[in-house]
């Protein structure tokens, strides 16, 4: 701090004192030394070495507390196993099983000797082998019990190493927290007894339970498996099934209408893509690629379509694109207006966002269960499952794009008398168009990723070929069908993305 003016250094010292609370003199000198050069500078904090994770917890550095708690717990487990661990437990259990089998063989030998059975010699040889294995298992148990000192030494060495690392990092992490605190006073500061008590409870619980579990696995049965009752799951499952049945019965008209609408839309798209002469469809797709993305993408599109046709994937590829097109069309038609609504109403987005998180986090196979329960199998069910999986990106990207529109631009438009409708169509959407189109692109590609999954519930197309290849281990046919799906994805991606 030689280049810092005295009044500035004094003010910085007061800030350090206000931030650290206990040990202000030590931290003023330490922080001054660390601020002389950027980056990490080696120092040792004795309090952090002694208290370990508790020091980080009391200082509010919870991420470091968690990391060092895990490391020290591993070291304490080794020490606990060495002090009072049942190290020969597995070998003794194996010896007990061998002993039970040996007793059974001896009983069989006694019966065979009385009856003069021809299997007497083989039974004796098996008994001799078991006696040898029993002796080896007992010796292994004794040797394992004798390794306790090694575990203690390893645990102590690890603990010392972890303590040294904590001492070396403590001041550096606290100085970084101090820098954050100077710009944001809500950051944790000082030495908090409340935080210390929480850290002691967490650290003590984790270490004690872990050491007991690994050192004496049979001491507490509750530590081996979660206390539960299988009937609870069965009861809850029956309740969920009852809700499904009630919903299906009550909403039969809605689900029938939904299925009819999906099937009608699919039939219309399939008429265009499947029943139209293939040269017309191919020419239109190549021309569309040329107009949106240029000559290179058009050439690639023509080559990909030739691959689909020459290897007899044309009709299934068009069926796949029809299913994808129906799902993507509905997702985009509903997703963009919903995204616009959520972007202008944060409270509504706060409700919609957890639903989107659920839709994106749920494994795709799980979607099939309620879809089949309410709609049945077939192409409409495939469209609905694809919609659920592919809808979130277009909604999220629409919200993101509109939120990134500069407020200065919107204020300027309003100052010149722009109406809300004009502001949306002439200012917000044009500026957010690239982000929204990225969401549309992601929706289309994620929908295509559901092709194989949707084939499990009767949706036809290229996914059916991949599924059959998996069932019959036809690697070659599966790879060809997978490449066909890849080419469909690339064609759609390039056309939607346009010229970059």
Secondary structure, DSSP 4 states (H G I P E B T S, - for coil): -TTS-HHHHHHHHHHHHHHH-TTHHHHHHHHHHHTTSSS------HHHHHHTHHHHHHTT-HHHHHHHHHHHHHHHHHHHHHHH--TTHHHHHHHHHHHHHHHHHHHHHHHHHHHT-TTHHHHHHHHHHHHHHHHHHHHHHHHHHTTHHHHHHHHHHHHHHHHHHHHHHHHHHHHHHHHHHHH-TTS--S--HHHHHHHHHHHHHHHHHHHHHHH-TTS-GGGTS----HHHHHHHHHHHHHHHHHHHHHTHHHHHHHHHHHHHHHHHHHIIIIIS-HHHHHHHHHHHHHHHH-HHHHHHHHHHHHHHHHTT-HHHHHHHHHHHHHHHHHHHHHHHHHHHHHHH-HHHHHHHHHHHHHHHHS-HHHHHHHHHHHH-SSHHHHHHHHHHHHHHHHHHHHHHHHHTS-HHHHHHHHHTT--HHHIIIIIIHHHHHHHHHHHHHHHHHHHHHTHHHHGGGT--SHHHHHHHHHHTT-HHHHHHHHHHHHHHHHHHHHHHH---
